[in-house]
Amino acid sequence: MTANEMKGADMGRLSRSGRTTGLVTMGVIVGGALAWSGVSAAEHLSRTGAAQRVTVVTESRKVPHGYLDTNVVCPKGRRAISGGYAYYGDHNLEKPLIVEENAPGRTSDKPDAVADAWNLFFLNSKDKTITVEVHVICMPID
């Protein structure tokens, strides 16, 4: 029996519900591990006092039909550790809002500058201007 025939034979042993049960079980295990790591990180932040040092900056942006290249900047003396956006409007697969960049950025051109902003690049294929919320999460540089 060839390797492909053996692979096909093994897959045939599990029913569709058996495969589904296996996938669901793996999803629960992975989800539990991710939740546990998030709780562990939150506990660490609260013990070190880091949670009180986090700053979240949220701003609103108008995205016209076409594109918008924008960023959200941390307060002076802080670095960007995360960021993102929220769009609460209509979601249409034929005219979507596409985000081509969602990443840390710098307000300085110096090569050794810390990431102190969150960059976003939106493509709006809708026939109207839309509004998005843009966010950056910041920590002290030191």
N, C-alpha and C positions, 0 to 999 in steps of 0.2 A: 504494500500500500504506500503510495507517495505521501509526501508531507501535506500536500493540498487535500488529498482524499481523507487523511487523518483529521485535518483541521475541520473539514466539512462534516465528518462523522461525529466529532466532539460537539460541534455546534448543534447537530441534530438531536443530541441527547437531551438538551434542555428545551423545554417547551417555551413558548412565548411568555407565559406567566412566570416561568422560572427565571428567564433572563430579566424580566421586568423586576421581579423581587430582588434579584441580585444587584441590579443597578440601583434600586431604591435603597437597599441596605448599604451599599457603598456610598451613596449620597448622604445618608444619615451619618455615617462614620466620618466622612470628610467634613460635613457641616458642623458636627460636634467638635472636631479638631480645630476648625477655624474659629468657632465661637469661644472655645477654651483659650486659644491664643489671644483673642481680643480681650477677654476678661483678664488674662494674665498681664497684658500690656496696660490695661486700665488700672489694675492694682499697682503696678510698678510706677505709673505716673502719679497716682495719688500718694504713694509712700514717699516719693522723692520731691513732692511739691511741684512737679512739672506741670500738672494740670492747671494750676493757678497761673502759670507763666504763659500759657497758650493764648494767642490773640487770633480771633477770626474776623476777617474783613469781608463784608458782603456789600456789593454795589450792583446797581441796575444798569443795563446797557440796551440801547435800541439797535436792532440789527435790521438794516434795510434789505430790500430785495437785492441780492448780490452777495456781498461779503462784508465782514467786519473783523479786523485784526486788532485785538485789545489785550490789556493785562490789568491785573489788580495788584497793587503794591503794598507790601508790608510797612508798618510804621518804622521809622528810623531806628537802627540798631537791632533789627530782627531779620531772620531768614525764613524763607518759605519752606515748609515741610510737606505741604499738600495743598490741594486746591481743586476747583471744579466749577460746575455750572448747574443751573436748574432752569428748565423750560416747562412752563405750565400750560402752554397753548395747545392747539389742535395738532395731532400727530397724523400726518397723511403720508402714506408710503410713496405716493406719486409726486409729492412736493415736500420732501423732508427737510429738516434742519440737520445739516451735517457739521460735525466738529472735526476739523482736520488737525488742530493742535490743542492739547490740553496738558501742559507741561510746565515745570519750573522755568523761570526766566530771570534775567538780570536787568537792572536799570542802568548799570555801568558797563562801559565798553572794556574795562580793565580785564585782562585774562584771568586774574586770580580773584575777581569779585565773587562774593557769595550770591547765591540765588535769593533775591529779595522780592520776587514777584511771581505771579502765576500767569502764563501766557495762554491765550485762547484765540483760535481762528475759526470763525463761523461762516458757513456757506448757507445762505437762505434762498431756497428755490420757491418760496411762497410768493404770492402776488402782493403781499403787504409787509409793512415793517412789523417786526415782533419784538418782544421784550424778554430778556433773559437775566437771571441773577448770576453773577460771577463771584467766586469765593477764593480766598487764600487763607491758609492756616499758617500762623507764624510762631516762631520761638525766638528767644534772645540768641544773638550770635555767640555770646560767650558760653 
